[in-house]
């Protein structure tokens, strides 16, 4: 493994096909003083690991063209010996089995928080910024009481930073506007599932609890083969409602 830059700063690589997730990783990790390189596909990540020295790699699992597990195997074959941390919203039974026998060292589940990242860096590099174990997040509205945008939950997920929560919301809205039109592959469940996974990855970092619940419900319907056009339209309506709300509340915490 390469030597870290110091007692706290490390060279980190983040890999995710969702630009919102990458933006959040850069914010959380650079705020802690780490040197972060981010790429939106596993193929570029494999090349970078061969060319540059990284202390640790964060990689999403479900990515187009190659999974994070497959990319991890290739990195090991190319000589990378540092920790590889998989990031995912959920694991299927098959993925759980693959993880157990893979070259991945640990798994983090979305939404990933600053304490999550601190714990992993502290555990695997023994030089990360220690997390304050006694600092518990403020209690927010339960997920069962989902609403369009929950300020309390947004703050918890942004480590009590209203500035970061606001920036995450803006990044989410930009992502939703760019991808909502892709929700049209009714005859291709696999493509639709990938679209939902991409959307859910960003939503889980925000306070958009209603949309988070609806994405998970539709994901389960797609998995069961029990979805139809009405379900897609309902989700698109929820996305539009959130976009309109965000435009009306550009600084929701003021």
N, C-alpha and C positions, 0 to 999 in steps of 0.2 A: 504494500500500500504506500502511496506517496505521503510525504510528510506534510502535515498541515502548516498553513502560513504562520500560525502562532497558537497561543493557548485557546483562542476563541474563533478566529477567522479560518474558514476552510474554503477550498475550491469545490463547488457543488454543481452538478448537472441536473437539470429538471427537464423531463420529457413528457409531453402531453399534446395531443392533437387539438385540445380545447384551449384557445388563446386566453380565455378568461381564467382558467386554472393556472396557466403559465404566468399571467400577470399577477395573480395573487401570490404564487410561490415567490416570484421575484420581490414583491413588496415585503412579505413576511421574512424572507431570508436575508435580503440586503439590509433591512432595518436592524438585523442582529449583527451586521458587520461582515457577513460572508460574501464571497465572490461567486456570483451565480451566472451560469450560462444556461440558456433555455432554448430548446428546439421543439418544433411541433410534429416531429415524426421520428420513428425509431431508426430509420436508415441514416439520417444525419447524426443521430446520437452515437451510433456504432462507429462512424468515421471519426467523430470528435474524440471519442475515448481512445482511439488509436493514435491521434495526433497530439492530444493535450493530457496533462496530468490532473486528474480529479480525485478528490478524497472520498466522495460518495455520490451515488447516482439515485435520483428519485425518478421512477418511471410509471406512467399510467399502464394499466394492464390491457385494456381494450382499445386498440388503435387500428386504423385501416392499414392493410397490407402486412402487418406483422404485430403480434402481441408483445406486450412488455416482457412476458416470460421468454418468448423466443428471442427477443433482443438481448435479454440478460445472458442467455446461453451463448449467443454470438460474442458478446463482450468478454465473457470468460475465455472463450476459445482464442480471442485476440490478446489475452494476457492481462485483462483488468482484474485486480485482486481486492479492490476496495468493496465496501458494503453497497448492496443494491437494495433499495427499498421500493416495494411495489405500492402503487396508489390505486384504489378502486372504490367504487360506490357500493358494490356488493360482489360476492363470489358465488358462482354456480358450484354445484357439487363436483363437476369436472375440473373447474379451476382450482378448487381447494386441493384436489389430489395432485394437480400439476404443480401447485405451489410447494407442496410437501417434498417433492423430489426435484425441485428446480434449483437454479443458481441464485434465487432471491433470498436475502437474509431476513427480511421483515416485511410486514404489510401494514399500511395505514389506510383507514377507511375515511372516505369523504363524508362530511366536510372536515378537512384537515385544519387544525388550529395551530397557533404558535406554540402552545405547550406540547402538542403532538410532535412538532418538528424539533423542539428543544430536547424532548426525551430521546428521540431517535439519534440525534447528533451526539448527545451526551453519552448514550449507551454504546454506539458503534464507533465513535471517534474519540470519546473520552476527553473532549476538549471543547464541547459546545457550551453555550451559556446556560448555566443551571436554571431550571425552571423553579418558580416559587410554588412549592407543593401545597403551601397553605393558602394560596390565592384561588379560591373557588369562584367560578363564574356566577354572575347574578342569575337568579331564577327568572326565566322568561315564560312566555305563554306556552302551555303544553302543545305538542304537535296535534293532539286530537282537537284542539280549538283553533285550527288553522284559519288564517285570514290573509288578505291580499299581501300585506307586508308588515311583519312584526318587528318593531323597532328594538324591543328587548332582545329577541333572538339574534337580530342582526348585530347588535353590540357584542353579545356573547361570542359570536363567530368571528368578530373582528377584534377580539381581545380588548373590549371596552374602548375602542378608538372610534369615535363618530366620524372622523375624517376618513379612516380606512373603510368603514362600513359604507360611507357615501360613495367612495371611489369604486368599491366592489359593486354597488348597485348600478352605477353608471356603466361599468364594464359589462354587467349582466344584461342591461337593457340593449346595449350595442350588439351583444352576442345574439340576443333573442330576435332583434330586428333582422339580423343577417341570416338567421337559420329557420325562422318560422315558416317561410315559404317552402322549405324542403319537406314538410310533413304531408307528403302526398303519395307515398309509396304503399297504397293499400294492398296492392297485389304482390308486394315483396316484404313479408314480415321481417326478414333479416335486415334489410336496409332500414326499415322503420325502427327496429330495435336499436340500431346504431345511431339513428337520429335522436331518439329519446335518450339514449345514454349520454350523448354529447350535450344535450340540453340540461339533463339532470346534473351533470358534473359541475356546471356553473351555478345552478340554482341552489345546490346544497351549501354553497359558501355564503349565501345571502339570507335575508329574512323573509324571502318569498315563500312562506309556509304553505299557502293554498296551492300554489303551482307545484311545489315539491310533492305534495300528497297526490295531486292529479297525475303528475308524471309517473309516479310509482304505480298508481292504479292502472294506468294505460299500459305500462311496461308489463304488468302481470297479465293483462288481457291479451296483449300481443303474444306473450309466451304461451298462453292457453289456446291461442287461435280463436279468441272470442270477441274480437274488436270489430268495429264497423265505422262507417263514415261519420256517424253521429258523435262517436267518441273523439275522433280527430277534430271535428268542428268545435266541440266543447273545449278542448285543450287550446285551440287557436284563439277562442274567445277569451279564455283566462289570460293567455299571453298578451292579447291586445289590451285587456283591462289593466294589467300590471304596467305595460308600457305607457298607457295614458296617465295612470296614477303617478308614475315616476316623472313624467313631463310636467305634471302639475305641481310636483313636490321635488324640485331639483336639489334642495337642501333639507331633507326630511327631519334632521335632528336639531334644526334651529328653532 
